[in-house]
Amino acid sequence: MRELLKKDLGRFSKNVGRRMLVGAGMTLACAFGCTVAAYAASSITGAGSTWVYPLVAKWSAAYQAKTGIQVNYQSIGSGGGIAQIKAGTVAFGASDMPLKPEELRAAGLIQFPTAVAGEDLVYNIPGINALQLVLSGPVVADIYLGKVKKWNDPEIAKLNPGVKLPSMYITVVHRSDGSGTTFTFCDYLSKVSPEWKEKVGESTSVAWPTGVGGKGNEGVASYVERIRGSIGYVEYAYIVENHLADARMMNRDGKIVAPSLKGFQDASAHVDWTKAQDFYVILPYQPGPDTWPIAGCTWQILRKNAPKASNLTVMKFFDWGFEHGQQMATSIAFGPLPPSTVNAIKAYWKSELGYGL
């Protein structure tokens, strides 16, 4: 399964040149006073989550081939995506942290989910292969709090009998930018560690007790690749693409599980998207014997007062992804939303915007 994912993901998160071109194009458009509406007929611009970048890139290439409409997406982190959609400089923003209904109302925004995925802890430990290391939430919290400093610490050794752990200092790697991946990770740690919740908490940006910061999922992945003894949290697609060694985790039911699309979808199965106001759902640390504990989702955000043509172009793109992009999503370990949720999203568009597809 991983080899298939590696082959399919090979052209995504390290495509720095493409991202720079997209960013430059957006900057030039703004410099010449172009509005989002002016491009609604032939292209749309979005920005935000690095987590969802592989999926948007895959969908956009296929959608352009089918319709001729170009989707320019700038992978800048969820915090940047929220800021840009609030400023009205893009047609849609993407965030891995859902905005609360009251914040959406205050800013004149709506949001809807895209696909379910997961993140895992990756490491660079000499002699320790992928999925050989087992970690638990409390141990990860203690590592990121700076309390567990070496890989052969008794807390880690207890989870890994028979594994020869080196007496090597741990280098913690975290995100340096505003990140929904950080929110998902910190929300998980807040649920498994009272000390983490009290001292650090959960948000797109937190005051890290220790470690070095990398920009984007790709930045964290790159640091972990280069730094011996390091650990970082990364969205699963980047783990597969970069051939990173990742951990098995103890889930809420006390079972040791490996990250998988089924595990991400099992987490989503425990929530009812159709009954959540503005699709405000938090996925980490759901129950279930096979559930992956650090599952998450990306939400797309639109402005209610954006030109109708612009919003309709965005809606048509994601509707195409929901209807025709499921196989592409699963090929890179993104779990498609169930039909009931897709129908609820379409009804939500119409009720919140006053128009639909």
C-alpha positions as CSV (number, residue, x, y, z in Angstrom):
1,M,0.0,0.0,0.0
2,R,2.8,2.4,0.9
3,E,4.7,1.7,-2.3
4,L,1.6,2.6,-4.3
5,L,1.1,5.8,-2.3
6,K,4.8,6.7,-2.8
7,K,4.5,6.4,-6.6
8,D,1.3,8.5,-6.7
9,L,2.6,11.2,-4.3
10,G,6.1,11.6,-5.9
11,R,5.3,15.0,-7.6
12,F,3.5,16.9,-4.9
13,S,4.9,18.4,-1.7
14,K,8.4,19.1,-2.9
15,N,7.1,21.0,-6.0
16,V,8.6,24.2,-4.7
17,G,8.9,25.8,-8.1
18,R,5.3,25.4,-8.9
19,R,4.3,26.9,-5.5
20,M,6.6,29.9,-6.0
21,L,5.0,30.4,-9.5
22,V,1.5,30.3,-8.1
23,G,2.5,32.7,-5.3
24,A,4.1,35.1,-7.8
25,G,1.1,35.0,-10.0
26,M,-1.2,35.9,-7.1
27,T,1.1,38.7,-6.1
28,L,1.1,40.1,-9.6
29,A,-2.7,39.9,-9.9
30,C,-3.0,41.9,-6.7
31,A,-0.4,44.4,-7.8
32,F,-2.4,45.2,-11.0
33,G,-5.6,45.6,-9.0
34,C,-7.3,42.4,-10.4
35,T,-10.1,41.1,-8.3
36,V,-11.1,37.5,-7.6
37,A,-14.3,38.0,-9.6
38,A,-12.3,39.0,-12.7
39,Y,-10.8,35.5,-12.8
40,A,-13.9,33.6,-11.8
41,A,-14.7,32.4,-15.3
42,S,-11.3,30.9,-16.1
43,S,-9.4,30.4,-12.9
44,I,-9.7,30.5,-9.1
45,T,-7.2,31.2,-6.4
46,G,-7.0,29.7,-3.0
47,A,-4.5,29.6,-0.1
48,G,-4.0,27.9,3.2
49,S,-3.5,24.4,4.6
50,T,-0.3,22.5,3.6
51,W,-2.1,19.4,4.7
52,V,-4.6,19.4,1.9
53,Y,-2.1,20.6,-0.8
54,P,-1.5,17.1,-2.3
55,L,-5.3,16.6,-2.7
56,V,-6.0,20.1,-4.2
57,A,-3.1,19.7,-6.6
58,K,-4.3,16.4,-7.8
59,W,-7.9,17.5,-8.2
60,S,-6.9,20.8,-9.8
61,A,-4.8,19.1,-12.5
62,A,-7.6,16.7,-13.5
63,Y,-10.2,19.5,-13.2
64,Q,-8.3,21.8,-15.6
65,A,-7.9,19.0,-18.1
66,K,-11.6,18.4,-17.9
67,T,-13.0,22.0,-17.8
68,G,-10.1,24.3,-18.7
69,I,-10.5,26.1,-15.4
70,Q,-7.3,26.6,-13.5
71,V,-7.1,26.3,-9.7
72,N,-4.1,28.2,-8.3
73,Y,-3.5,27.1,-4.7
74,Q,-0.8,28.6,-2.5
75,S,0.3,26.2,0.3
76,I,1.1,28.7,3.1
77,G,-0.5,27.2,6.2
78,S,-4.0,27.4,7.7
79,G,-3.3,30.7,9.5
80,G,-2.4,32.3,6.3
81,G,-5.4,30.8,4.5
82,I,-7.8,32.2,7.1
83,A,-6.1,35.6,7.0
84,Q,-6.3,35.8,3.2
85,I,-10.0,34.8,2.9
86,K,-10.9,37.3,5.6
87,A,-9.0,39.9,3.6
88,G,-10.8,38.9,0.4
89,T,-7.5,38.4,-1.6
90,V,-8.4,34.8,-2.6
91,A,-11.5,33.0,-3.6
92,F,-11.2,30.3,-0.9
93,G,-9.1,29.7,2.1
94,A,-8.3,26.3,3.6
95,S,-7.8,25.5,7.2
96,D,-7.2,22.2,9.1
97,M,-8.7,24.0,12.2
98,P,-12.4,24.7,11.8
99,L,-13.6,28.1,12.7
100,K,-16.2,28.3,15.4
101,P,-19.7,29.3,14.2
102,E,-19.6,32.6,16.1
103,E,-16.3,33.5,14.4
104,L,-17.7,32.6,11.0
105,R,-20.8,34.8,11.6
106,A,-18.7,37.8,12.8
107,A,-16.4,37.6,9.7
108,G,-19.2,36.9,7.2
109,L,-17.8,33.5,6.3
110,I,-18.9,29.9,5.7
111,Q,-16.9,26.7,5.8
112,F,-17.3,23.1,4.7
113,P,-15.1,19.9,5.0
114,T,-13.1,18.5,2.1
115,A,-11.7,15.0,3.1
116,V,-10.5,13.1,6.1
117,A,-6.8,12.4,6.6
118,G,-4.3,11.8,9.5
119,E,-0.9,12.8,10.8
120,D,1.8,10.9,12.6
121,L,5.0,11.3,14.4
122,V,8.1,10.8,12.2
123,Y,11.6,10.2,13.5
124,N,15.2,9.9,12.4
125,I,16.7,7.4,14.8
126,P,19.7,5.4,13.5
127,G,18.8,1.7,13.4
128,I,15.1,2.1,14.0
129,N,13.0,1.5,10.9
130,A,9.5,2.7,9.9
131,L,6.7,1.5,12.2
132,Q,9.3,-0.2,14.5
133,L,8.8,2.5,17.2
134,V,5.7,2.6,19.3
135,L,4.6,5.8,21.0
136,S,1.7,6.9,23.2
137,G,0.0,10.3,23.6
138,P,1.3,11.0,27.1
139,V,4.9,10.1,26.0
140,V,4.7,12.3,23.0
141,A,3.4,15.1,25.2
142,D,6.4,14.7,27.6
143,I,8.8,14.7,24.6
144,Y,7.3,18.0,23.3
145,L,7.3,19.4,26.8
146,G,11.0,18.8,27.0
147,K,10.6,16.3,29.9
148,V,11.7,13.2,27.9
149,K,15.1,14.2,26.5
150,K,16.7,10.9,25.2
151,W,15.5,8.1,23.0
152,N,16.3,5.5,25.6
153,D,14.3,7.2,28.3
154,P,12.3,4.6,30.4
155,E,9.0,6.0,29.2
156,I,9.9,5.2,25.6
157,A,11.7,1.9,26.5
158,K,8.6,0.6,28.3
159,L,6.6,0.9,25.1
160,N,9.3,-0.7,23.0
161,P,10.5,-4.0,24.6
162,G,13.2,-5.6,22.6
163,V,14.0,-2.5,20.5
164,K,17.5,-1.2,20.9
165,L,17.0,2.5,21.6
166,P,20.1,4.7,21.4
167,S,21.3,7.0,24.2
168,M,20.7,10.0,21.8
169,Y,19.3,13.4,22.6
170,I,15.9,14.1,21.0
171,T,15.5,17.1,18.7
172,V,11.9,18.2,18.7
173,V,10.7,19.6,15.4
174,H,7.4,21.6,15.1
175,R,5.7,24.0,12.8
176,S,7.0,27.6,12.7
177,D,3.9,29.0,10.8
178,G,0.2,29.2,11.8
179,S,-0.9,25.6,11.1
180,G,-4.0,23.5,11.3
181,T,-1.7,20.5,11.5
182,T,-0.4,22.1,14.7
183,F,-4.0,22.6,15.9
184,T,-4.8,18.9,15.3
185,F,-1.6,17.7,17.0
186,C,-2.0,20.0,20.0
187,D,-5.7,19.2,20.4
188,Y,-4.7,15.5,20.6
189,L,-2.0,16.2,23.1
190,S,-4.4,18.3,25.2
191,K,-6.8,15.4,25.4
192,V,-4.1,12.9,26.5
193,S,-2.0,15.2,28.8
194,P,-3.5,17.5,31.4
195,E,-0.1,19.2,31.8
196,W,0.0,19.9,28.0
197,K,-3.5,21.4,28.1
198,E,-2.6,23.6,31.0
199,K,0.8,24.8,29.9
200,V,0.5,24.9,26.1
201,G,-3.1,24.1,24.9
202,E,-4.3,23.9,21.3
203,S,-4.3,26.5,18.5
204,T,-2.8,27.0,15.1
205,S,0.2,28.6,16.8
206,V,1.4,27.8,20.4
207,A,4.3,28.8,22.6
208,W,6.5,25.7,22.1
209,P,8.4,24.6,25.2
210,T,11.3,23.3,23.1
211,G,12.5,22.4,19.6
212,V,13.1,23.9,16.2
213,G,10.4,25.1,13.7
214,G,9.9,24.2,10.1
215,K,7.5,26.0,7.7
216,G,4.8,23.8,6.4
217,N,4.4,20.0,6.5
218,E,7.3,19.9,4.0
219,G,9.5,22.0,6.2
220,V,9.0,19.7,9.2
221,A,9.6,16.6,7.0
222,S,12.8,18.2,5.6
223,Y,14.2,18.9,9.1
224,V,13.4,15.4,10.3
225,E,15.2,14.0,7.2
226,R,18.3,16.0,8.0
227,I,18.6,15.9,11.8
228,R,19.6,12.7,13.5
229,G,17.7,12.0,16.6
230,S,14.8,14.2,15.6
231,I,11.0,13.8,15.9
232,G,8.2,15.8,14.2
233,Y,4.5,15.6,13.4
234,V,3.6,15.5,9.7
235,E,0.5,14.8,7.6
236,Y,0.5,11.3,6.2
237,A,0.9,12.1,2.5
238,Y,4.2,13.9,3.2
239,I,5.4,10.9,5.3
240,V,4.8,8.5,2.4
241,E,6.3,10.8,-0.2
242,N,9.5,11.6,1.8
243,H,10.0,7.9,2.9
244,L,10.0,9.0,6.5
245,A,10.1,6.5,9.4
246,D,6.9,7.0,11.3
247,A,5.6,5.5,14.5
248,R,2.8,3.2,15.5
249,M,0.6,4.8,18.2
250,M,-1.4,3.7,21.1
251,N,-5.0,4.7,20.4
252,R,-7.9,5.6,22.8
253,D,-8.9,2.0,23.1
254,G,-5.4,1.0,24.2
255,K,-4.6,-0.7,20.9
256,I,-1.3,-0.3,19.0
257,V,-2.2,0.8,15.5
258,A,-0.3,2.0,12.3
259,P,-1.6,5.0,10.3
260,S,-4.0,4.0,7.6
261,L,-6.8,5.3,5.5
262,K,-9.2,3.0,7.3
263,G,-8.0,4.3,10.6
264,F,-8.6,7.9,9.5
265,Q,-12.1,7.0,8.2
266,D,-12.9,5.1,11.4
267,A,-12.2,8.3,13.4
268,S,-14.6,10.2,11.1
269,A,-17.3,7.6,11.5
270,H,-17.7,8.5,15.1
271,V,-19.0,12.0,14.3
272,D,-22.1,13.2,12.5
273,W,-21.1,15.9,10.1
274,T,-24.7,16.6,9.0
275,K,-25.7,17.7,12.5
276,A,-22.7,19.9,13.4
277,Q,-23.4,23.6,13.0
278,D,-21.2,24.9,10.2
279,F,-19.5,21.5,10.1
280,Y,-17.6,22.3,13.3
281,V,-16.1,18.9,14.2
282,I,-12.9,18.0,16.0
283,L,-11.6,14.6,15.0
284,P,-8.5,13.7,17.2
285,Y,-8.7,10.9,19.8
286,Q,-11.9,9.2,18.7
287,P,-12.8,5.7,20.1
288,G,-12.6,2.5,18.2
289,P,-10.1,-0.5,18.2
290,D,-8.8,0.4,14.7
291,T,-9.1,4.2,14.9
292,W,-6.1,6.3,14.3
293,P,-5.8,8.7,17.2
294,I,-4.5,11.8,15.3
295,A,-7.1,12.1,12.5
296,G,-8.1,15.4,11.0
297,C,-9.8,17.2,8.2
298,T,-9.5,20.3,6.1
299,W,-12.2,22.9,5.8
300,Q,-12.6,25.3,2.8
301,I,-13.7,28.8,3.7
302,L,-15.7,31.2,1.5
303,R,-16.9,34.8,2.0
304,K,-20.6,35.4,1.9
305,N,-20.1,38.8,0.2
306,A,-17.8,37.5,-2.5
307,P,-19.0,37.8,-6.1
308,K,-21.5,35.1,-6.8
309,A,-19.6,34.0,-9.9
310,S,-16.4,33.5,-7.8
311,N,-18.2,31.4,-5.1
312,L,-20.0,29.4,-7.7
313,T,-16.7,28.6,-9.5
314,V,-15.2,27.4,-6.2
315,M,-18.3,25.4,-5.3
316,K,-18.3,23.7,-8.8
317,F,-14.6,22.7,-8.3
318,F,-15.1,21.1,-4.9
319,D,-18.4,19.5,-6.0
320,W,-16.5,17.9,-8.9
321,G,-13.9,16.7,-6.4
322,F,-16.6,15.2,-4.2
323,E,-18.3,13.5,-7.2
324,H,-15.4,12.5,-9.4
325,G,-12.3,12.7,-7.2
326,Q,-12.8,10.0,-4.7
327,Q,-10.4,7.5,-6.2
328,M,-7.8,10.2,-6.5
329,A,-8.3,11.1,-2.9
330,T,-7.9,7.5,-1.6
331,S,-4.8,7.0,-3.8
332,I,-3.0,9.5,-1.6
333,A,-4.5,8.5,1.7
334,F,-7.3,11.1,1.9
335,G,-10.7,9.6,3.0
336,P,-13.6,10.8,0.9
337,L,-16.6,12.3,2.7
338,P,-19.8,10.1,2.7
339,P,-22.6,11.0,0.3
340,S,-24.8,12.2,3.2
341,T,-22.2,14.8,4.1
342,V,-21.7,15.9,0.5
343,N,-25.5,16.4,0.3
344,A,-25.5,18.4,3.5
345,I,-22.7,20.6,2.1
346,K,-24.7,21.4,-1.0
347,A,-27.8,22.2,1.1
348,Y,-25.5,24.4,3.3
349,W,-24.3,26.4,0.4
350,K,-27.8,27.2,-0.7
351,S,-29.0,28.1,2.8
352,E,-26.0,30.2,3.7
353,L,-25.3,31.9,0.4
354,G,-28.8,32.1,-1.0
355,Y,-27.8,30.2,-4.1
356,G,-26.5,26.8,-5.0
357,L,-25.3,24.7,-7.9
